[in-house]
Amino acid sequence: MTPDSSGASAPLPAEATLLRIFIGDTDRYGHQPLYEAIVLKARELHLAGATVLKSPMGFGHNSRLHTAKILQLSTDLPMVIEIVDEPGKIQAFLPVLDEMMDGGLVTLEKVQVIHYRPHTERGN
């Protein structure tokens, strides 16, 4: 952080990498769901953070539709895990991820991160 013209610290944008992992909610790693294993491993390796998103609908390379609709109930809904960190830490995580996954899609994107902090009480 560098001070702005008022002397207060202003957040600076930082270059980072977004790792996005597309899997199914029935995918497993050992005895646990794959999405859970990935998030726990990312935490163990001190990556900045991870978010798991469960989708109500999607399809993959085989064009098989996965949906949560009642009449077309799928037991393998799409999941997306997003992890953002500095490029070197994401690159170091890729071989670990490769060992955990049997299938799925992994993408990388350059992103600009702006850190937000909780509001502090104002002394008015």
N, C-alpha and C positions, 0 to 999 in steps of 0.2 A: 504494500500500500504506500502510496505517496500522498503527501498532503496536497489539498487543493488550495485555491487562492485564499480561502478563509482559514486555512490551517488545519481543517478537519481532514481525516483520511477519506479518500474516495476510492471505491472499488475499481480495480483495473481489469479489463478483459484479458483472459489468458487463453492461449492456444492449447487445445486438448484433443483427445481422440474419443469418439463415441463408438463403443463396441456394442453391436446389436446382435442378439442371438435368437433365432427363430427355431422353436422346437414344439413338440406336442405335449399336452399335459399328462399323457400316460408314459412318456419317456422316463426311464429310470437310470440311476447310477448306483449299482449295488442294491442296497435295501431301501433307498430313499428316492423321492422324485428328483429328476435331473435338475429342474429349476432350483430346487432347494439346495442340492449339492453344489451347484455353480455359485449361488449367492454366498453360501457358507465358505467356500474355497476363496472367493474374492475377498471376503471379510478377513479370513485367516492370513491372506497375503497383503493385507492393508491397502487394498484399492480404495479409492475415495468413496464409493458408494455404488449400490446396485438397486434397480427397481424391476419388479416382475409385473408384467401386464398380461392378463388373460383375455383373450378375444372371443367374442361370441360367434365369429365366422371367419373362414379363410380357406385357402387351398394352396397346395405346394406343387412340386415338380410333376407329380402324377395327375394333377388336376382333380383329385378326389376332394369333394367339398366337405369341410368340417364345419358343423353348425350346431348351435345350441337350441334351434327351433324344436318345439315339441314333436312335430310330425317327422322330423328328420334328425332325431337325437343322435349326436356323435359322441363317442366315448373318448375322442382324442382331439380336444379343442386346441386351437393355436395358442402358444405362449410366446411372449417376447421378453427377453431379459436385456436391460440396458445398463451399461457400466460406462462411466465417464472418468477418465483420469489422464495423466500426462502420457504422451505417446510411448515412451520407454517402458512404463509399467504395464500398459495394455499389450505391447509387443511381447513382454516377458510372460504374460498370462496366456497367450495364444497356445503354446505347446501344452500347458496344463489343461486347457479347455479341449484341445484335440484329443487328449487321452480320455476325457470324460464322455465325449459325444460319439455315438454310432452314426447319427444322421442329423440333418438339420441344415440351417443356413446361417452363416456368420458374415456380418458386414462391418466395415470400419469407415468412419467419416471424420474428417477434420471438423471440429466445432470450436466456437468461441464461447468461453464460460465467463459469466459475470457472477461473482459471489454476492449473495444477499445475506444480510444479517437481520436477526429479529429487531424489531423496533425497541428503542430504549425509552424509558420514561423521560419526558421533557421537564425541565425544572421551571415551569411557568407558574 
